C-alpha cells in the first residue's frame, strides 16, 4: 500500500489512513491553519506571545505560529516560566533556548522563584505544612496563568497562544463535569474567556483539534529538541486519571475525543451566555478576578 495522497511509500497511519512523512506534515499544518482561520484566532494587527514550556505541544505551536508570523510580518515571541523542578525544568529551558536561537525567536524568561520567592515544589511543601492540600498542577496552573497575563499585558502583546491540544481540552471538559464545575468550561474553546476585560489578554489554542498522538509524531518528524516524559510533579494529578481513562476509551472506540469536543462546541455559546458580565480586578494585585482576591493572591496569602 502507498500514501493515499502522493502515492509514495507510506510510513505512518493516522485514523486508519496511510500517509507518507511529507503528506502528514502538510496535513497537520493545514489543520492548525484551518483552526486559526475558522475561529479567527489571529488578526493581521495582532502581536503573539507564545507560552512555551519547552515541551512538544508548545514547541510545535511556536514553530507553526512563527512560520505564519514571517509570512504576515507579525510580531511574535516566546515566554517561559522556570518552575524550578530540578533537572526536568533545566532540560526544558535548555531545549527551548536552543530552539528559539535556531528559529530566531525572541525568548522572555521568568521564574516562579523570582516572582513569588519560591520554586513550585517548595510552595507546595509550605502550603502542606500549613494544612493546605493543593496539588502541584493546581498551584502551577494558577500561578503561571497569573504571570502570563500580567507580563503579556506589560509587554503589550495582543494575544497569548498556548499549546493546549484535543486531549487536554477533552480532559478538562470531563474534569469540570465530574467535579460539578460545568460553568468553568465557559472559559474553554479555541479562544478562551467567557467574559471580556481590558486587563485580560485573550488566549488562543491553535492546536485545539490536534491530538497528542499527532503532535508527538509531528514534533519527532521535525526533530524538535523536546522531552517526551511528563512533568514529575503531575503523577498524583486528578487529570492523570482522566487522561488514562480517555486514552483507553479512544483506543477501544476511536473518535471519542473528537466526539467530546464537537459536542462541547455546540453548547459553549449557551455556557458563555450564562456567564455574561464584567470581570472585576483583584484588590491586591489588580489582575482580573471574579472574587475580591484572585486565585494567585489567595495562594500567596496562604504562603504568608
CORVENTA-V302101 format. One record per backbone hydrogen bond with DSSP energy under -0.5 kcal/mol. NH is the residue of the N-H (numbers start at 1). CO is the residue of the C=O. Records with the same first field share a line. If there is no record, write none. Layout:
NH = CO + CO
This chain:
3 = 8
4 = 18
7 = 3
10 = 1
11 = 19
12 = 19
14 = 17
17 = 14
19 = 12 + 17
24 = 20
25 = 21
26 = 22
27 = 23
28 = 24
29 = 25
30 = 26
31 = 27
32 = 28
33 = 29
34 = 30
35 = 31
36 = 32
37 = 33
38 = 34
39 = 35
40 = 37
41 = 36
42 = 36
46 = 43
48 = 75
49 = 159
50 = 48 + 77
51 = 49 + 161
52 = 50 + 79
56 = 227
59 = 55
60 = 56
61 = 57
62 = 58
63 = 59
64 = 60
65 = 61
66 = 62
67 = 63
68 = 64
69 = 65
70 = 66
71 = 67
72 = 68
73 = 69
74 = 69
77 = 48
78 = 106
79 = 50
80 = 108
82 = 110
83 = 81
86 = 84
88 = 85
89 = 85
90 = 86
91 = 87
92 = 88
93 = 89
94 = 90
95 = 91
96 = 92
97 = 93
98 = 94
99 = 95
100 = 96
101 = 97
102 = 98
103 = 99
104 = 100
105 = 100
106 = 76
108 = 78 + 106
109 = 107
110 = 80
112 = 82
115 = 111
116 = 112
117 = 112 + 113
118 = 112
120 = 83
123 = 119
124 = 120
125 = 121
126 = 122
127 = 123
128 = 124
129 = 125
130 = 126 + 127
131 = 128
132 = 127
133 = 131
134 = 132
139 = 135
140 = 136
141 = 137
142 = 138
143 = 139
144 = 140
145 = 141
146 = 142
147 = 143
148 = 144
149 = 145
150 = 146
151 = 147
152 = 148
153 = 149
154 = 150
155 = 151
156 = 153
157 = 152
158 = 47
159 = 47
160 = 202
161 = 49
162 = 204
166 = 207 + 210
169 = 165
170 = 166
171 = 167
172 = 168
173 = 169
174 = 170
175 = 171
176 = 172
177 = 173
178 = 174
179 = 175
180 = 177
181 = 176
184 = 181
185 = 181 + 182
186 = 183
187 = 184
188 = 185
192 = 203
193 = 187
200 = 197
201 = 199
202 = 200
204 = 160
205 = 190
208 = 205
210 = 207
215 = 211
216 = 212
217 = 213
218 = 214
219 = 215
220 = 216
221 = 217
222 = 218
223 = 220
224 = 219
226 = 224
227 = 54
234 = 231
235 = 232
237 = 234
240 = 237
241 = 237 + 238
242 = 238
243 = 239
244 = 240
245 = 241
246 = 242
247 = 243
248 = 244
249 = 245
250 = 246
251 = 247
252 = 248
253 = 249
256 = 253
259 = 255
260 = 256
261 = 257
262 = 258
263 = 259
264 = 260
265 = 261
266 = 262 + 263
267 = 263 + 264
268 = 264
270 = 267
271 = 267
272 = 268
273 = 269
274 = 270
275 = 271
276 = 273
279 = 196
280 = 289
282 = 287
283 = 292
286 = 282
289 = 280
298 = 294
299 = 295
300 = 296
301 = 297
302 = 298
303 = 299
304 = 300
